[in-house]
Amino acid sequence: MTTSNSTLDQLSSSDEFIGRHIGPDATEQKAMLAELGVESLDQLVETTLPESIRLGRDLNMEDAVSEVDALAYLKKLEEKNTVNRSYIGMGYHGTHVPHVILRNVFENPGWYTAYTPYQPEISQGRLEGLLNFQQMVMDLSGMDLANASLLDEATAAAEAMALCKRSNKLKSNKFFVADDVHPQTLDVIKTRAEYFGWEVIVGNPATDLANHEVFGVQLQYPGTYGDVADLKSLVDAAKAQKAMVSVAADPLALILLKSPGELGADVVVGNTQRFGVPMGFGGPHAAYMASSEKLKRSVPGRIIGVSVDSNGNPALRLAMQTREQHIRRDKATSNICTAQALLANMAGFYAVYHGPQGLKRIAEKVLRLTSILAKGLELGGVKRSNATFFDCVTVEGIDQAAVNARALAKGCNLRLIADGRISINLDETSELSDVADLLEIVLGADHGVEVASLEAQVNGNSGFAAELRRDDNILSHPIFNTHHSESEMMRYLKKLENKDYSLVHGMIPLGSCTMKLNAAAEMMPVTWNGFSNMHPFAPRDQAEGYMEMIRELEAGLAEITGYDAVCMQPNSGAQGEYAGLLAIRKYQEANGEGHRTICLIPSSAHGTNPASAAMMGMKVVVVKCDESGNIDVADLYEKAEQHKENLSCLIITYPSTHGVYEESVVDICAKIHEYGGQVYLDGANMNAQVGLTTPGFIGSDVSHLNLHKTFAIPHGGGGPGMGPIGVKKHLAPFVAGHAVSKPEWATEGNGAVAAAPYGSASILLITWMYVKMLGKVGLKKSTEVAVLNANYLASKLAPHYEVLYRGRNGRVAHECIIDIRPLKEATGVSEEDIAKRLMDYGFHAPTMSFPVAGTLMIEPTESEPKAELDRFIEAMVKIRGEIDQVVAGEWPADNNPLCKAPHTMVDITGEWNRPYSREVAVFPTAATRDSKYWPTANRVDNTYGDRHFICSCPSIEEYMED
Ligand SMILES: *Cc1c(COP(=O)(O)O)cnc(C)c1O
């Protein structure tokens, strides 16, 4: 449209990203609007959104900034960060991310855009990666079973505490935490314990434990100041009083140290960050949890298990999901939903790449360097507090301020302890030259210790007693002993990637999950040095670039949500729910209303809602929904009235999980307030709100935002995520703080809900880029096109499938549910058959049986172009035709392309004796002939795997047999 007379403004590209993020172009939008009988996006919104919730103004935000300019802006912020050499430790360490993993996994959309592996047939690659992670954790911890994964070490320890309580018959409500547990871990444990009604006792386990009767004990191995304690005697002391023992253990130390499992621990948790995942100012990284076999049914989090597919071949899938919140609701073992899959995969691959010898070399080097440092300090006359060590020395009797000044002058960060001591933590990246620098820092320039001869004076590795050295065989599985050349590693990673369906193949129309574009420009800053190598507890003045970025994002999200403050700490949506409910509880307590513990939740709610409420010590009262999917307002008001004395809050999702804009939401919020309750609005469906309305405007008090849904952080195959909460002013004083490094928003003394003050801070960059590049126009337009795409799909599918719920004028919001139950009743073909058959057509299934059993919930998002929607519609219509062929008796009910789906390459080679052709099986459309995605497993048997539970890597013979 530009001519030679255009002004520079007209020729500039600052709006270009909007057109790249949004799938359908103007012409396509017109055609789709015509299908819906409206003229414009405005008219679509007018006829879809209830009047009462329409914001009626533009967001007060900046205009879009081009990709180039946004990256240049962030470069400037990056330069405001000072990345010092970090010796702070406390569970966060320098590491060399193997480049083959950095490039092929961390920076590769084939890995980071995949969804949680609920559809195992198209997820075998990352399931194998996660199984490797579990095997690695089991070997290092010496336990029978491990999950993949938890959010961070501190929440993992809090989960371990709850696991100890669940699995212990003692009446005690007391939990003992060793006084050398990392302070952020203690902080999170205290927050959790308070609302479970448990008392936390902090002390020296060797001397104080015997004085208390406790249900569980938390230890740190090695301790936060570096000691490698005699774990056995502590575990034995706990066992003597039948308390269960959880050990937070450093994975690199476990390469050399006797495992907590061998010494009798019940649960082992920790952070695998130093296995090749950058610190990122706090995350994301994968925490682990391992336990004994007898706890398997009460362990929290995702567990990958081995099962078989319909051809009897081994196949992996998520095991024992009946423990989880989407089934057990408020009785679930935890509220964990999104975890840290991408980072768990990276840590597992780090072990695959280095193997046991490589890891041992790294651990020995760290220990040797620490021994040399310890010797040098000793010769320099400085007293060390920790008698034993692996990678950390703590010194006392020094001039802390002077030492710190010398450290900063050399670009080094040490851990400054409040009592005047200093800790120094070495890691994989440390060299002898660093030790020389550290000696100079601690001892002063003319210290007189001969560094050159130091090594000769260190006899072996002097850190800990010989009997604490492990002598069992670890990581002996072939997977950790094969891919050590870069060629092999690269091919192994590609082999796994090729098994998995991700956004690089096509759309993933998962309702409630908002699988939109994760643009390359949004991802790039995450791995820039100035952001990725920042320690979460680095002095704040070194993180000015981070702080500016976070403040800007807070302001943007506050405007987008209509709230007054945003707290960036929670690492997932479910953690956000927890943090938001915590703020409500604390607010009510401060007003003398601590007795308010009733939480109303509609029956259609996401499983994390009741699970989080239960963790806050609330009593869940379920509110009915009417047959058109709306909250049954009469039932809600009746229950609110009935519980008005003790009503704490209502949790609702908006638009509801049924994907319609409910008319009554404003009245509902007002009514709850009348009864003295607060409204928590689950923000998972913000993609239907941004720019059109806000939770604050609707009348709620607090919401979490799933930045990994609406705000472009990729799903990573099951995490990472970020679940910041927005709150109204009155709740702001009650949001999470942090014991080590207080976030700017927090009131002094408020406890933490996550290990790091700003959660998984590095991925906030993705959302910052997203907001910056879309600007106020692009953000609103994204929502409008998301609604357009969903209504277009609903309209095109309606002649073939029953669309279950509609709002005003027959419209859906940003997703739609199609009801397979009538079809199933008439034909026997189930929603699962359709989901699996879609794989043959080159699609990931929509959300299955949530929020209503026997349905499929489809959310296309704004990022899918019309051509992709049409390809999906074609697949769904053809599948409908196949169902009719089953009904007509052309294919038997137990031998047709639906019930046999998905089909693998192996299926169509060799003998073929099915009533349908090979071509129908695997090339049902022109699109599949042009570009075929091949599932690598047949339908996976879930119950078999749960009955024969295995969560370790199968022996190579088992693979060979098949
Ligand atoms: C995804 C989702 C959640 C949970 O978010 P996680 O980040 O997975 O913990 C909560 N509520 C709704 C409605 C969701 O869709």
The ligand as an ORCA input file, in Angstrom:
! r2SCAN-3c Opt
* xyz 0 1
  C      -3.739    -24.039     33.545
  C      -4.758    -23.686     34.522
  C      -4.446    -23.584     35.896
  C      -3.131    -24.034     36.496
  O      -2.001    -23.423     35.995
  P      -0.577    -24.119     36.114
  O       0.354    -23.087     35.624
  O      -0.590    -25.322     35.256
  O      -0.327    -24.477     37.522
  C      -5.431    -23.140     36.761
  N      -6.661    -22.836     36.310
  C      -7.012    -22.951     35.001
  C      -8.396    -22.621     34.560
  C      -6.066    -23.396     34.060
  O      -6.404    -23.529     32.777
*
